[in-house]
């Protein structure tokens, strides 16, 4: 089993990446405590250059995309049948996900058009806002909407929509214990559901 995290911030090694790392550390701890081994991988979209979907429809014929950009590197990773879950983490930009997150979700249509490859995978989301209540839930709902189109199994953090982190916490985002706990709880929930599906 494998769980992939998508850090959809245009900036590297900031609050969104940190929140995702905390979530994935919890995935590793929880799976080990259950006596299981779940591989994890975090992909930084800040390292990649790709645009949104151009609706050329080439992917209706095969698992391919005509845009020769960095999204090509992600296709084999995301097509791996060992992947049981995907968590997308995005900062809140203008009340919603980043353009990087949206481009990623739009380009993922090729997996839908080739046999609904994400169907029954577990999907979760983390959002990092500039204030405590800075659009995190709206951003998570937008990510969830893309996951629903894939017919993924959407989970929360065992209490709310998912991870909701305060990026501008007065003591720094790493001090946002409340928000980091929601990200960690999302990781725990991901493992719980993964082990129910593949005991």
C-alpha angles and dihedrals in degrees: 000000000000136000121201125205123203115205101200099186119119086220124072127229097006134120098301093052090046093052090049091049090053090050092050093046086057091049089055094046095046095047092049091049087054090051093247133119117225117178116220135197131181119206118200111212088196087074093055135071117209139132132225125275116293094197094237089149094220089128090063087075101043145345094284143102128214093217106094099209139112094291086077088072091059098052098080092042093053094040091057107121089216090071108102099167145023127199118193117200120192137170115234112258117182092341097311146053123311122266087249091059092046093048090050093051093045093049090049088073088095089071090053092049092052101062101306091281093182093051112127092008113131115252129197138165141210124195127192116202133189091238134029091264100026104137099294096135093047089051092049091049090052091052090046090053090059090048091051090056086060090048090240123164103253120209136184131205094279089269112036142008096297140282113351114183132181106227095188097048108161090242094041130277092278088063093058094106093169094053095041089052090057090052091049092048089053088056092051091049091049091056093045093055094040091055091048089054096042109020 
